[in-house]
Amino acid sequence: MILKGDLSKITQSATSSPRALVEKWGYGHMFLDDLFPPVLKKQMIIDLLSGRIILSWKPREQTPSALHHYTLSSTGRYLAESGDGRLELDRLPP
């Protein structure tokens, strides 16, 4: 699903909640967009019913040796992040 522009997309939604994980992609080079692929600029948890942004953050830099993955719990209350040999679990605001 595309949200407000070509480079934002819902990547995951909670099964028992109206919350979803959204990625916002953009270009790092203003005049060379055709030469470089888009990069992940921002990630957000949004409420699909109200449109309210629950949480937003700038993702960590992705490298082949340190990929970071995010997943939203089925209730939409928790966000898990893995990468760099660690796993973090965060409780999201109501």
KOLNUFI-203454 format. One record per residue: residue number from 0; residue in one letter; x, y, z of N, C-alpha, C, O in turn. Coordinates in Angstrom, 3 decimals. Example, Ala and Ser with C-alpha at 12.3 -4.5 7.8 and 13.67 -1.06 7.14 Angstrom:
2
REC    nr   rest      neast     nnorth        nup     caeast    canorth       caup      ceast     cnorth        cup      oeast     onorth        oup
REC     0      a     13.190     -5.690      7.800     12.300     -4.500      7.800     13.200     -3.300      7.800     14.236     -3.319      8.465
REC     1      s     12.850     -2.250      7.080     13.670     -1.060      7.140     12.900      0.030      7.870     13.409      1.138      8.039
! end
This chain:
94
REC    nr   rest      neast     nnorth        nup     caeast    canorth       caup      ceast     cnorth        cup      oeast     onorth        oup
REC     0      m      0.844     -1.185      0.000      0.000      0.000      0.000      0.887      1.244      0.000      1.859      1.308      0.753
REC     1      i      0.574      2.200     -0.808      1.347      3.437     -0.919      0.671      4.529     -0.087     -0.550      4.681     -0.135
REC     2      l      1.460      5.285      0.672      0.956      6.373      1.502      1.570      7.698      1.082      2.795      7.802      1.037
REC     3      k      0.789      8.697      0.779      1.236     10.074      0.528      2.588     10.159     -0.165      3.554     10.634      0.433
REC     4      g      2.672      9.730     -1.348      3.914      9.806     -2.099      4.345      8.426     -2.542      3.885      7.412     -2.016
REC     5      d      5.213      8.403     -3.493      5.603      7.137     -4.087      6.548      6.320     -3.223      6.672      5.114     -3.433
REC     6      l      7.220      6.940     -2.253      8.281      6.243     -1.551      7.943      5.884     -0.110      8.856      5.555      0.649
REC     7      s      6.695      5.929      0.303      6.289      5.473      1.628      5.420      4.241      1.449      4.550      4.205      0.579
REC     8      k      5.661      3.225      2.283      4.852      2.020      2.143      4.673      1.327      3.486      5.550      1.366      4.349
REC     9      i      3.524      0.697      3.638      3.266     -0.119      4.812      3.991     -1.434      4.601      3.790     -2.108      3.590
REC    10      t      4.841     -1.800      5.563      5.591     -3.044      5.431      5.028     -4.148      6.301      5.270     -5.327      6.041
REC    11      q      4.275     -3.780      7.338      3.684     -4.781      8.210      2.552     -4.150      8.995      2.627     -2.979      9.366
REC    12      s      1.500     -4.923      9.250      0.424     -4.429     10.102      0.156     -5.445     11.194      0.367     -6.644     11.009
REC    13      a     -0.316     -4.949     12.349     -0.659     -5.826     13.465     -1.972     -6.532     13.141     -2.873     -5.931     12.556
REC    14      t     -2.084     -7.791     13.513     -3.287     -8.549     13.176     -4.466     -8.230     14.086     -5.616     -8.399     13.681
REC    15      s     -4.201     -7.769     15.317     -5.277     -7.487     16.281     -5.325     -6.023     16.680     -5.805     -5.686     17.762
REC    16      s     -4.831     -5.155     15.814     -4.735     -3.730     16.127     -4.698     -2.946     14.812     -4.285     -3.481     13.784
REC    17      p     -5.133     -1.669     14.842     -5.056     -0.859     13.617     -3.671     -0.249     13.372     -3.534      0.646     12.538
REC    18      r     -2.653     -0.720     14.084     -1.305     -0.163     13.930     -0.538     -0.845     12.811     -0.734     -2.025     12.521
REC    19      a      0.346     -0.064     12.188      1.153     -0.593     11.087      2.551      0.009     11.121      2.751      1.121     11.610
REC    20      l      3.508     -0.735     10.596      4.886     -0.289     10.444      5.030      0.270      9.035      4.723     -0.411      8.055
REC    21      v      5.500      1.514      8.936      5.626      2.202      7.647      7.079      2.599      7.427      7.744      3.086      8.341
REC    22      e      7.560      2.390      6.227      8.903      2.826      5.845      8.796      4.001      4.886      7.955      4.003      3.987
REC    23      k      9.645      4.993      5.079      9.720      6.137      4.162     11.092      6.118      3.505     12.123      6.203      4.172
REC    24      w     11.077      6.004      2.191     12.304      5.942      1.410     12.528      7.268      0.698     11.575      7.977      0.376
REC    25      g     13.783      7.594      0.457     14.102      8.826     -0.246     15.450      8.711     -0.925     16.147      7.702     -0.814
REC    26      y     15.791      9.759     -1.622     17.058      9.795     -2.348     18.044     10.669     -1.605     17.681     11.706     -1.050
REC    27      g     19.291     10.243     -1.601     20.327     11.003     -0.923     20.994     12.041     -1.805     21.696     12.925     -1.313
REC    28      h     20.775     11.934     -3.103     21.428     12.838     -4.053     20.360     13.592     -4.832     19.620     13.001     -5.618
REC    29      m     20.286     14.883     -4.612     19.219     15.693     -5.197     19.193     15.634     -6.725     18.121     15.538     -7.322
REC    30      f     20.343     15.688     -7.347     20.387     15.773     -8.808     20.772     14.454     -9.474     20.780     14.362    -10.701
REC    31      l     21.089     13.438     -8.682     21.560     12.177     -9.250     20.623     11.022     -8.901     21.065      9.878     -8.794
REC    32      d     19.327     11.314     -8.721     18.363     10.295     -8.313     18.320      9.104     -9.254     18.079      7.981     -8.811
REC    33      d     18.549      9.324    -10.542     18.485      8.231    -11.503     19.680      7.280    -11.388     19.616      6.143    -11.856
REC    34      l     20.768      7.743    -10.768     21.976      6.932    -10.676     22.057      6.109     -9.394     22.756      5.096     -9.357
REC    35      f     21.354      6.528     -8.344     21.453      5.860     -7.052     20.078      5.375     -6.607     19.080      6.060     -6.829
REC    36      p     20.016      4.207     -5.986     18.722      3.715     -5.494     18.279      4.510     -4.270     19.106      5.144     -3.615
REC    37      p     16.985      4.486     -3.954     16.518      5.178     -2.751     17.058      4.494     -1.494     17.379      3.305     -1.506
REC    38      v     17.149      5.262     -0.418     17.616      4.733      0.867     16.504      4.908      1.904     15.653      5.789      1.780
REC    39      l     16.529      4.064      2.912     15.542      4.124      3.981     15.829      5.338      4.856     16.882      5.412      5.489
REC    40      k     14.894      6.295      4.894     15.090      7.558      5.609     14.437      7.564      6.987     14.971      8.150      7.929
REC    41      k     13.278      6.909      7.105     12.514      7.015      8.335     11.585      5.811      8.458     11.110      5.275      7.456
REC    42      q     11.334      5.395      9.688     10.341      4.361      9.947      9.353      4.892     10.965      9.703      5.697     11.828
REC    43      m      8.114      4.434     10.858      7.058      4.934     11.737      6.105      3.811     12.098      5.932      2.853     11.343
REC    44      i      5.493      3.943     13.261      4.338      3.141     13.631      3.161      4.102     13.569      3.169      5.140     14.231
REC    45      i      2.150      3.762     12.777      0.988      4.640     12.659     -0.284      3.885     13.021     -0.348      2.658     12.938
REC    46      d     -1.289      4.647     13.421     -2.621      4.110     13.653     -3.393      4.311     12.357     -3.630      5.445     11.942
REC    47      l     -3.784      3.220     11.722     -4.446      3.312     10.420     -5.835      3.934     10.494     -6.306      4.506      9.511
REC    48      l     -6.501      3.830     11.651     -7.840      4.404     11.771     -7.808      5.918     11.908     -8.599      6.625     11.284
REC    49      s     -6.878      6.415     12.736     -6.834      7.853     12.992     -5.793      8.581     12.135     -5.874      9.798     11.963
REC    50      g     -4.821      7.846     11.599     -3.731      8.465     10.851     -2.643      9.019     11.752     -1.683      9.613     11.261
REC    51      r     -2.773      8.836     13.066     -1.819      9.370     14.045     -0.516      8.582     14.007     -0.522      7.354     13.921
REC    52      i      0.598      9.302     14.071      1.906      8.662     14.160      2.151      8.343     15.626      2.197      9.249     16.458
REC    53      i      2.308      7.069     15.948      2.545      6.617     17.315      4.007      6.827     17.687      4.316      7.273     18.792
REC    54      l      4.901      6.506     16.763      6.338      6.588     16.997      7.027      6.719     15.658      6.598      6.108     14.678
REC    55      s      8.086      7.504     15.600      8.892      7.574     14.377     10.361      7.631     14.772     10.707      8.149     15.834
REC    56      w     11.214      7.101     13.918     12.637      7.088     14.198     13.418      6.979     12.902     12.921      6.511     11.878
REC    57      k     14.655      7.428     12.988     15.578      7.278     11.857     16.260      5.924     12.037     16.895      5.685     13.064
REC    58      p     16.136      5.040     11.055     16.713      3.706     11.196     18.237      3.742     11.239     18.881      4.648     10.710
REC    59      r     18.776      2.732     11.881     20.236      2.604     11.905     20.748      2.321     10.499     20.022      1.802      9.651
REC    60      e     22.001      2.668     10.270     22.600      2.440      8.958     22.659      0.943      8.661     23.075      0.143      9.500
REC    61      q     22.242      0.587      7.469     22.247     -0.806      7.043     23.536     -1.100      6.291     23.902     -0.383      5.360
REC    62      t     24.212     -2.148      6.700     25.386     -2.625      5.975     25.212     -4.127      5.754     24.425     -4.760      6.459
REC    63      p     25.917     -4.701      4.807     25.769     -6.146      4.591     26.061     -6.978      5.832     25.473     -8.045      6.008
REC    64      s     26.956     -6.508      6.692     27.287     -7.278      7.895     26.400     -6.916      9.090     26.446     -7.597     10.115
REC    65      a     25.599     -5.863      8.974     24.756     -5.426     10.100     23.389     -4.988      9.591     23.074     -3.798      9.578
REC    66      l     22.585     -5.953      9.175     21.226     -5.649      8.739     20.321     -5.589      9.962     20.438     -6.417     10.866
REC    67      h     19.427     -4.623      9.992     18.486     -4.477     11.098     17.086     -4.807     10.592     16.680     -4.375      9.513
REC    68      h     16.365     -5.575     11.387     15.006     -5.976     11.042     14.066     -5.540     12.154     14.413     -5.609     13.333
REC    69      y     12.873     -5.091     11.776     11.865     -4.639     12.728     10.597     -5.448     12.522     10.249     -5.797     11.394
REC    70      t      9.913     -5.742     13.608      8.618     -6.402     13.503      7.692     -5.887     14.600      8.120     -5.575     15.712
REC    71      l      6.446     -5.812     14.259      5.408     -5.312     15.148      4.657     -6.511     15.713      4.348     -7.450     14.980
REC    72      s      4.357     -6.487     17.028      3.622     -7.602     17.623      2.193     -7.637     17.083      1.707     -6.646     16.538
REC    73      s      1.536     -8.761     17.233      0.180     -8.908     16.706     -0.803     -7.952     17.376     -1.814     -7.585     16.777
REC    74      t     -0.516     -7.546     18.614     -1.392     -6.605     19.322     -1.044     -5.151     19.010     -1.823     -4.252     19.328
REC    75      g      0.116     -4.906     18.390      0.553     -3.545     18.098      1.127     -2.831     19.303      1.353     -1.623     19.247
REC    76      r      1.369     -3.542     20.387      1.894     -2.928     21.614      3.405     -2.954     21.714      3.989     -2.184     22.476
REC    77      y      4.055     -3.841     20.944      5.501     -4.017     21.048      6.152     -3.947     19.679      5.561     -4.318     18.665
REC    78      l      7.394     -3.457     19.677      8.212     -3.415     18.475      9.516     -4.128     18.794     10.188     -3.796     19.771
REC    79      a      9.874     -5.108     17.970     11.135     -5.829     18.147     12.100     -5.411     17.047     11.706     -5.223     15.896
REC    80      e     13.369     -5.267     17.416     14.432     -4.938     16.452     15.561     -5.933     16.642     15.984     -6.206     17.766
REC    81      s     16.041     -6.467     15.539     17.207     -7.348     15.599     18.274     -6.819     14.660     17.977     -6.180     13.651
REC    82      g     19.517     -7.094     15.008     20.644     -6.672     14.185     21.883     -6.527     15.030     21.785     -6.318     16.239
REC    83      d     23.035     -6.632     14.429     24.314     -6.547     15.134     24.408     -7.559     16.269     25.023     -7.277     17.298
REC    84      g     23.806     -8.736     16.094     23.891     -9.780     17.105     23.072     -9.517     18.348     23.359    -10.092     19.398
REC    85      r     22.063     -8.669     18.269     21.236     -8.379     19.447     19.768     -8.318     19.064     19.409     -8.208     17.891
REC    86      l     18.934     -8.391     20.087     17.488     -8.302     19.910     16.951     -7.341     20.965     17.233     -7.509     22.152
REC    87      e     16.182     -6.337     20.550     15.581     -5.387     21.476     14.066     -5.450     21.342     13.537     -5.600     20.240
REC    88      l     13.373     -5.335     22.468     11.925     -5.321     22.484     11.503     -4.049     23.194     11.902     -3.807     24.333
REC    89      d     10.695     -3.233     22.525     10.237     -1.964     23.094      8.722     -1.964     23.192      8.025     -2.396     22.274
REC    90      r      8.220     -1.469     24.328      6.777     -1.281     24.494      6.421      0.073     23.866      7.060      1.084     24.157
REC    91      l      5.413      0.084     23.018      5.013      1.303     22.320      4.028      2.098     23.163      3.301      1.522     23.973
REC    92      p      3.995      3.424     22.982      3.015      4.239     23.703      1.582      3.843     23.317      1.341      3.367     22.208
REC    93      p      0.637      4.045     24.244     -0.776      3.698     23.931     -1.343      4.540     22.810     -2.504      4.370     22.437
! end
